[in-house]
Amino acid sequence: MSFFDKFKAGVSDAGNKAKILVEVNKLKLQNSGKKSDINEQLLEIGKVVYGVAEAGQWPPDRESIQSYVAKIQELKFEIEQNQLQIANLTDEKVCRSCGNNSPINAKFCSHCGKTFEVIQVGEDQSADHLPLLEQPGSEDERK
């Protein structure tokens, strides 16, 4: 392989890594916006709760905050999906216990120390029925 072939391959690899980095940063920015949206929903719940308490009608009825709770759950799901995309792009897995990323071949979460369970897929089980995120194992499994 000549110098220019190696140089061309290196430039191509750098371009691919740059595309991945741009996509990861785009997803992280989306997550940041979604977390801000969650905080706005929580603020609205707080306003409803305060208004009910101030009016002496404690506790608030479920319907008054249900739409905010549903929106928060939707936003959390979208954040989880973005985290999965980031993990796929960077060859990492997400810990279900703390939400941090660890290398794909790690047996323990590098942040919280939880054990990642290995999920065995049988012949009668398809990959569609597997959990999307890594499941943390129990503390006893590490000992």
Secondary structure, DSSP 8 states (H G I E B T S, - for coil): --HHHHHHHHHHHHHHHHHHHHHHHHHHHHHHHHHHHHHHHHHHHHHHHHHHHHTT--S--HHHHHHHHHHHHHHHHHHHHHHHHHHHHHTEEEBTTT--EEETT-SB-TTT--BB------TT--GGGS-SSB-B--HHHH-
